[in-house]
Structure formats: structure tokens, C-alpha cells
Amino acid sequence: MKVSIVVPLYNSERYIYQTIDSLLNQTLSDFELIIVNDCSNDQSLYIVHEFMDKRIKIVNQDINRGCSSSRNLGISIAQGEYIAFADSDDLYEKSWLESSIDFLEKKESIQGVCSWINIIDKDNNNIGSWTPPTNFDEIKTNILFESVFANPTFVGRSSFVKTIYFDENLKFCEDLCVYLNSILSGAKIVNIPNFNCNYRVNDDGLTESSKKNTILLTDVRQSIYESSFRKTELVNVEFYNKEMHQLVVEGSKLSYEQYKDLVNYISCFYGNCNKKYFDEKSINKKISNLITYVYIRTDFSLTSGLYHFFDSFYLDCYNIKNKLKKVLRLIF
């Protein structure tokens, strides 16, 4: 068997039919579709049973254990040469499996691939897209600060996927933990520039549970980064600062003092990464992008802003002035 597709299922009666229909119509047909039902209490399971397709295998959890447990169970029983992850409310392009596996079979050094995604609302209207980096040097640099993979597009070699484990204690960011640890441990996972998935969000792009647990989500992300950095010498954990890391990724305005601290932190953090593993060009590009982003968010007065614009060592060091000149022209 070529592929095992693992789909966690919990109360997805509104979309599960569309999802399964898009998966059964893949151009690559040699697969098993493992539906792991996590004690759904709506009509989801009934809808799955409507499909008279021998490729569908239904596994029922004895109690509600969460998405990570469902993925781990699906992985453990998967028989395919490759294992893919899909979500129960997304829609998949017909060529998703074929294009992903074709890429992997041409690139034996790569353990897994994800894809770009289109973003759709509850009515299947396209409301945006996400195009994370495809270059591996950029991926392993960027993942130190942000998610770079759309998990419900992942396709990987079974020999690799059978070695990973989704932390069942994590309710958020469990995929970030897997990918970060895998890459820092030497695995090679990349993105292919194909829009293989229509990823569904609700009207404001956040689930209700995520909105209610913003603080918890931030804490989880920080714990993942800190624990991952401690497992490897690729990143010096002494230069990792939770509060600074949070300031980098959040969208609030910054004071000038925060700006200075963040610039120093970003430069020190990436400057102390293992240069034998991280590509220096990618690191400098990431520093440039982050400092530009931080600069734009800083609450300068016009006079002091222009002064620091022409005076900053970091703007010279990372060739950021040209970027900021374009921004300033738009603003002023």
C-alpha cells in the first residue's frame, strides 16, 4: 500500500462528508483512509459510514483523548509506505498525494513535505492563503520563531513518521513541537509550492477555544521552544528569553526601550546559533525581516524615528535601511 491518511474525527458533522469526498477523489488511489473517531457525539460517525469504500478504516477511541492521541493511534496502525495527515474539516486538491509523493521519491534525503494552503471560511469561500518558505535553510531558521508548516498537508515516509510522537498533554501547538524537535534533531522537512489544501477557519480565523486560551497557548509555545533548545546544542538556550520571544511574535506597539531590547535580543539569539547547521545568509535575512517588523511597530516620534533610522548600527549591519526607506515613503 502506498499511503495511509490519518484523520482525527471529533464532532465534524458539518464538513466531514466534503473532506472525505475530496480525499477519495485523489489522483493517487492506492491508499487507506484511517478515520480515528474520538468519541464524537454528533452525526460525524454516521456520515462516515455512508461511504461504501473499502479504503476507509474506522477506529474508535474508548474515551475522548484529543487530537494528538488520535494521530498517534492512526500512525501506529498505518500500513502505508507513506503516512499523511489530514483534518476533518478541510478540502483537498486531487493532486495532493500524488504531487507530494512524487516530490519525495525524487528527493531521497527529505523525510516529509507540507504544502501551501488556501484559506476558506465556513461556506468554502476563499479568504486568503499562506505560503511558508520552501527553502530548507529558511525553514530551519524561521522555525526558531514561528510555525512554518501546515500540518494537515503533511506527507512523510513511514519509516520517519513512525518515530515521531504527538505530545498528548498538549492541547495546542502539538504539531509545532513535533516539527521543531524533528528539524533540530536532523530531519529534513520542506514545503512544496503547491496549493494542495483548502484550510478552513471560522469567521475571525480563530477557534473559540483558542480565543479563550490565548495565555495558555503562549505558554505552551514558549515551553516547546525552551525544551527543544535544551535538547540540542544548535541553539544556545541561554540566549532564549520567553518575554522577548513573545514580544517578537505579538502585534502590539512597542516603546523605544522595548525596541532596543528586542533588536539586541534578535541579533544575539540568531548570532549564537550553530553556524555549521544554520545558513548564515538565511539567518541574516531573518534578522533583517524581524528588525524591520519590530521597527515599524515601535512608537517613535517623527524626529526621533528618523534619527534612529539613520543612526542605527543594526540597520547598517543587516542592510535594513532600504526596506525602511520604502516604508517611510509610504507613511510620510
C-alpha positions as CSV (number, residue, x, y, z in Angstrom):
1,M,0.0,0.0,0.0
2,K,1.3,3.4,-1.0
3,V,-0.2,5.8,1.6
4,S,-2.0,5.8,4.9
5,I,-4.1,9.0,5.5
6,V,-4.7,9.6,9.2
7,V,-7.8,11.8,10.0
8,P,-8.7,12.6,13.6
9,L,-12.5,12.9,13.9
10,Y,-14.4,14.7,16.6
11,N,-17.8,16.4,16.0
12,S,-17.3,17.4,12.4
13,E,-20.7,16.6,11.1
14,R,-20.9,19.8,9.1
15,Y,-17.8,19.2,7.0
16,I,-16.6,15.6,7.2
17,Y,-18.6,14.5,4.1
18,Q,-16.8,17.1,2.0
19,T,-13.4,16.2,3.4
20,I,-13.8,12.5,2.8
21,D,-15.1,13.1,-0.7
22,S,-12.1,15.2,-1.6
23,L,-9.8,12.5,-0.2
24,L,-11.4,9.6,-2.0
25,N,-11.1,11.5,-5.3
26,Q,-7.3,11.8,-5.1
27,T,-5.5,11.1,-8.4
28,L,-3.4,8.6,-6.5
29,S,-5.8,5.9,-5.4
30,D,-3.6,3.4,-3.6
31,F,-4.2,4.4,0.0
32,E,-6.1,3.6,3.2
33,L,-8.1,6.3,4.9
34,I,-7.8,5.8,8.7
35,I,-10.6,7.7,10.5
36,V,-9.9,7.9,14.2
37,N,-13.2,8.7,15.9
38,D,-12.5,10.4,19.2
39,C,-15.9,9.7,20.8
40,S,-17.9,12.1,18.6
41,N,-21.4,12.8,20.0
42,D,-22.9,14.3,16.8
43,Q,-23.6,12.7,13.4
44,S,-20.0,12.5,12.3
45,L,-19.5,8.8,12.5
46,Y,-22.9,8.1,10.9
47,I,-21.8,10.2,7.9
48,V,-18.5,8.4,7.6
49,H,-20.4,5.0,7.5
50,E,-22.4,6.3,4.5
51,F,-19.3,6.0,2.3
52,M,-19.2,2.4,0.8
53,D,-15.4,2.5,0.1
54,K,-13.2,-0.4,1.3
55,R,-10.3,2.0,1.6
56,I,-11.9,3.6,4.7
57,K,-10.9,2.1,8.1
58,I,-12.7,3.4,11.2
59,V,-11.1,3.2,14.6
60,N,-12.9,4.3,17.7
61,Q,-11.3,5.7,20.8
62,D,-12.7,4.3,24.1
63,I,-12.8,7.8,25.6
64,N,-12.2,11.3,24.3
65,R,-8.5,11.7,24.3
66,G,-7.8,14.6,21.9
67,C,-6.3,15.1,18.5
68,S,-2.7,14.1,19.4
69,S,-3.9,10.8,20.7
70,S,-5.9,10.2,17.6
71,R,-3.0,10.9,15.4
72,N,-0.7,8.7,17.4
73,L,-3.2,5.8,17.2
74,G,-3.6,6.3,13.5
75,I,0.2,6.3,13.0
76,S,0.6,3.1,15.0
77,I,-1.8,1.1,12.8
78,A,-0.8,2.7,9.4
79,Q,0.3,0.2,6.8
80,G,1.4,2.5,4.0
81,E,4.8,3.2,2.6
82,Y,4.0,6.9,3.3
83,I,1.8,8.4,6.0
84,A,-0.2,11.6,5.5
85,F,-2.1,13.8,7.9
86,A,-5.5,15.4,7.1
87,D,-8.0,17.4,9.1
88,S,-11.7,16.5,9.2
89,D,-13.0,19.9,8.0
90,D,-10.5,20.8,5.2
91,L,-10.8,20.2,1.5
92,Y,-8.0,18.6,-0.6
93,E,-7.0,19.2,-4.1
94,K,-7.0,16.0,-6.2
95,S,-3.2,16.0,-6.8
96,W,-2.2,16.4,-3.1
97,L,-1.0,12.9,-2.5
98,E,0.4,12.4,-6.0
99,S,2.4,15.6,-6.1
100,S,3.7,15.2,-2.6
101,I,4.9,11.6,-3.1
102,D,6.3,12.3,-6.5
103,F,8.5,15.0,-4.8
104,L,9.6,12.7,-2.0
105,E,10.5,9.9,-4.5
106,K,12.8,12.3,-6.3
107,K,14.3,13.7,-3.1
108,E,15.5,10.7,-1.0
109,S,17.2,12.9,1.6
110,I,13.9,14.5,2.6
111,Q,11.7,12.8,5.2
112,G,8.5,14.7,4.7
113,V,6.7,17.5,2.9
114,C,4.0,20.0,3.6
115,S,2.2,22.3,1.1
116,W,1.0,25.9,0.7
117,I,-2.7,26.4,1.6
118,N,-5.7,28.4,0.6
119,I,-7.8,29.6,3.5
120,I,-11.5,29.2,3.3
121,D,-14.5,30.1,5.5
122,K,-17.4,28.0,6.7
123,D,-19.1,28.4,3.3
124,N,-16.0,27.4,1.3
125,N,-15.2,31.0,0.2
126,N,-11.6,31.7,-0.3
127,I,-10.5,34.3,2.2
128,G,-6.7,34.2,1.9
129,S,-3.6,32.0,1.5
130,W,-0.4,31.0,3.3
131,T,2.9,30.5,1.5
132,P,5.5,29.5,4.0
133,P,9.2,29.2,2.9
134,T,10.2,26.3,0.6
135,N,14.0,26.7,1.1
136,F,15.2,24.4,3.9
137,D,17.8,26.8,5.2
138,E,15.0,29.4,5.6
139,I,12.7,26.8,7.2
140,K,15.1,25.7,9.9
141,T,15.9,29.4,10.6
142,N,12.3,30.6,10.7
143,I,11.0,27.7,12.8
144,L,13.0,29.1,15.7
145,F,10.4,31.8,16.0
146,E,7.3,30.7,14.1
147,S,5.3,27.9,12.6
148,V,6.4,27.1,9.1
149,F,4.3,24.0,8.2
150,A,0.6,23.5,7.5
151,N,0.2,20.2,9.4
152,P,-2.9,19.0,7.6
153,T,-0.9,18.8,4.3
154,F,1.9,16.7,5.7
155,V,3.1,13.6,3.8
156,G,6.1,11.7,5.1
157,R,8.0,8.4,4.8
158,S,6.5,5.8,7.1
159,S,10.0,5.0,8.4
160,F,10.3,8.6,9.7
161,V,6.7,9.2,10.8
162,K,6.7,6.0,12.9
163,T,9.5,7.6,15.0
164,I,7.6,10.8,15.9
165,Y,5.1,11.3,18.7
166,F,2.5,13.9,19.2
167,D,2.5,15.0,22.9
168,E,-0.9,14.1,24.2
169,N,-0.6,16.5,27.1
170,L,-0.5,19.5,24.7
171,K,-3.9,20.9,23.6
172,F,-2.3,23.5,21.3
173,C,0.8,23.6,19.1
174,E,1.4,19.8,19.2
175,D,2.4,19.8,15.6
176,L,4.9,22.7,16.2
177,C,6.5,20.6,18.9
178,V,6.9,17.6,16.5
179,Y,8.3,19.6,13.6
180,L,10.7,21.7,15.8
181,N,12.1,18.7,17.5
182,S,12.4,16.8,14.3
183,I,14.3,19.5,12.5
184,L,16.6,20.3,15.4
185,S,17.3,16.5,15.5
186,G,18.4,16.5,11.9
187,A,15.3,15.6,9.9
188,K,14.6,17.4,6.7
189,I,11.1,18.5,6.1
190,V,10.2,21.1,3.4
191,N,7.3,22.9,1.8
192,I,6.4,22.4,-1.8
193,P,4.8,25.4,-3.6
194,N,1.5,23.7,-4.4
195,F,-1.8,24.9,-3.0
196,N,-2.9,21.3,-2.1
197,C,-5.3,22.1,0.7
198,N,-8.2,24.4,1.4
199,Y,-7.8,25.1,5.1
200,R,-10.9,26.0,6.9
201,V,-11.2,28.7,9.6
202,N,-14.2,30.3,11.1
203,D,-15.2,33.9,10.5
204,D,-12.4,35.5,12.6
205,G,-9.8,32.9,11.9
206,L,-9.7,31.6,15.4
207,T,-11.5,28.7,17.2
208,E,-13.4,29.7,20.2
209,S,-11.2,27.5,22.4
210,S,-8.1,29.3,21.1
211,K,-9.6,32.7,21.9
212,K,-10.4,31.6,25.5
213,N,-6.9,30.1,25.9
214,T,-4.6,32.8,24.5
215,I,-2.4,32.9,27.5
216,L,-2.2,29.1,27.7
217,L,-1.3,29.0,24.0
218,T,1.5,31.5,24.5
219,D,2.9,29.5,27.5
220,V,2.7,26.2,25.5
221,R,4.7,27.7,22.6
222,Q,7.3,29.1,24.9
223,S,7.7,25.8,26.7
224,I,8.0,23.9,23.4
225,Y,10.8,26.3,22.3
226,E,12.7,26.2,25.6
227,S,12.5,22.4,25.9
228,S,13.5,21.9,22.3
229,F,16.5,24.2,22.5
230,R,17.7,22.4,25.6
231,K,17.8,19.1,23.7
232,T,20.3,20.4,21.2
233,E,23.5,22.4,21.0
234,L,22.3,24.0,17.8
235,V,20.7,26.9,19.7
236,N,22.1,28.4,22.9
237,V,19.3,28.3,25.4
238,E,21.0,31.0,27.5
239,F,20.1,33.5,24.7
240,Y,16.5,32.4,24.7
241,N,14.2,34.8,26.6
242,K,10.5,34.0,26.8
243,E,9.4,37.5,27.3
244,M,11.4,38.8,24.3
245,H,10.2,35.9,22.2
246,Q,6.6,36.8,23.0
247,L,7.2,40.4,22.0
248,V,8.7,39.4,18.7
249,V,5.6,37.4,17.7
250,E,2.8,39.6,19.1
251,G,1.4,42.5,17.1
252,S,1.3,45.3,19.8
253,K,3.1,48.7,19.6
254,L,6.5,48.9,21.2
255,S,8.2,51.6,23.3
256,Y,11.7,52.7,22.2
257,E,13.2,50.8,25.1
258,Q,11.4,47.6,24.0
259,Y,12.7,48.2,20.5
260,K,16.3,48.4,21.7
261,D,16.0,45.3,23.8
262,L,14.3,43.4,21.0
263,V,16.9,44.3,18.4
264,N,19.7,43.2,20.8
265,Y,17.8,40.0,21.6
266,I,17.2,39.1,18.0
267,S,20.8,39.7,17.0
268,C,22.2,37.8,20.0
269,F,19.7,34.9,19.6
270,Y,20.5,34.3,15.9
271,G,24.1,35.3,16.3
272,N,24.6,32.4,18.7
273,C,23.0,29.7,16.6
274,N,25.3,27.0,15.4
275,K,26.7,28.3,12.1
276,K,27.6,24.7,11.0
277,Y,23.9,23.9,10.9
278,F,22.1,27.2,10.2
279,D,22.8,29.0,7.0
280,E,24.3,32.5,7.7
281,K,22.5,34.1,4.7
282,S,19.2,32.8,6.0
283,I,19.9,34.0,9.5
284,N,20.8,37.5,8.3
285,K,17.6,37.6,6.2
286,K,15.5,36.6,9.2
287,I,17.2,39.1,11.4
288,S,16.6,41.8,8.8
289,N,12.9,40.9,8.4
290,L,12.4,40.8,12.2
291,I,14.1,44.0,13.0
292,T,12.2,45.8,10.1
293,Y,9.0,44.4,11.6
294,V,9.9,45.5,15.1
295,Y,11.0,48.9,13.9
296,I,7.7,49.6,12.1
297,R,5.8,48.6,15.3
298,T,7.8,51.0,17.5
299,D,6.2,54.1,18.7
300,F,8.8,56.7,17.6
301,S,8.1,60.4,17.2
302,L,8.9,61.5,13.6
303,T,12.1,63.2,14.7
304,S,13.5,60.5,16.9
305,G,12.4,57.9,14.4
306,L,14.3,59.4,11.6
307,Y,17.3,60.0,13.8
308,H,17.4,56.3,14.8
309,F,16.7,55.3,11.2
310,F,19.9,56.9,10.1
311,D,22.0,56.2,13.2
312,S,21.2,52.6,14.0
313,F,24.1,50.1,13.8
314,Y,21.7,47.2,13.2
315,L,20.1,48.9,10.2
316,D,23.5,49.2,8.6
317,C,24.7,45.7,9.7
318,Y,21.7,43.9,8.3
319,N,21.0,46.1,5.3
320,I,17.6,47.2,6.5
321,K,17.7,50.9,5.6
322,N,16.5,50.4,2.0
323,K,13.5,48.4,3.3
324,L,12.6,51.1,5.8
325,K,13.1,53.9,3.3
326,K,10.3,52.4,1.2
327,V,8.1,52.1,4.3
328,L,8.8,55.7,5.4
329,R,7.9,56.9,1.9
330,L,4.5,55.2,2.2
331,I,3.9,56.7,5.7
332,F,5.2,60.2,5.2
